[in-house]
Amino acid sequence: MITGIGAVFALIEVIYILMILLGANAGNAFFGFIRGLAEPLALFFPGLFPIANVQLAVLVNYGLAAVFWLVVTGLVARLFSR
């Protein structure tokens, strides 16, 4: 259950990354919904690495957030399974 939650959080981050990289319409309601979910889930990662290229910055910073959720929830699930 815990790893599933982490996977959903990571999936939201990945969807946001793909929408940015593929040039999704920022005015679209679905884009706004995903952005509204992805930004708080990214925690402190946005802006962690100041990269001039916006697409690369989103890929690195939100990608790190996705990996973070997978690792942390995996560790927490392992602790609870013992």
N, C-alpha and C positions, 0 to 999 in steps of 0.2 A: 504494500500500500504506500509506504513512504517513498520507495524508489519510483513508483508511478507518479506521485505528486511532483517529484523532482524532474521526471521525464516530461511532464506537461509544462512545467515552468521553462525547461530548456527548449521545448518545442515552440513555445510562444516567442522566445528570444530568436530562435532560428527563423521563424516565419517573419518576424520584424526585419531581421538582417536581409532576408531574401527580397522582401518588399522594397527595402531601400536600394539594394544592389540592382534590382530589375527596374527601378524607376516607377514605382507605383504612384498613383495620384494621391498626393497628401490630403486633398480635400474630400476624399472618399470616406464614407462612414465606417466601413470595415477597417480601413487603414487607421483611422482615428481610434477605433476600438482596440486594435492590436497594439498601437502605440501607447494607449492608456494602460494596457496591461504590462507591456514590456518595460517601460521606463521605471516604474517602481520595483519591478523584479530584478532590474539590473543593479540595484543597490548603489554601491559607490564606484562601480566600474566605468560608467560614462565619464570621460574626461580624465581617466587615470593616465592614459598615454595621449598627450597632445599631438595629434597627427594632422597635418594640413589637409590631406585628402579626406573629405568627409566620408566617402564610401569605405575607405580603408579603416578610418577611425571607428565607424559603426561595426565593421566586421571584427576588428580586434577587441573593442571594449564590450560589445554585447556578446561576442563569441566567448570571451572570458567569463561573462556572467552565466552563460549556458553551461559551460564546463564546471563552473563553481557549483551550480545547483545539482548537477549529476554527481559530482564528487561528494559534496556535503550530505546529500540525502542518501547516497550509497553508504557512507560511513555511519550515519544515524541508524539506518536500517540494519546494518551489521551489529551495532551495539544493542538494538532491541531484540535481535534474533538470538542473542546469547542467553 
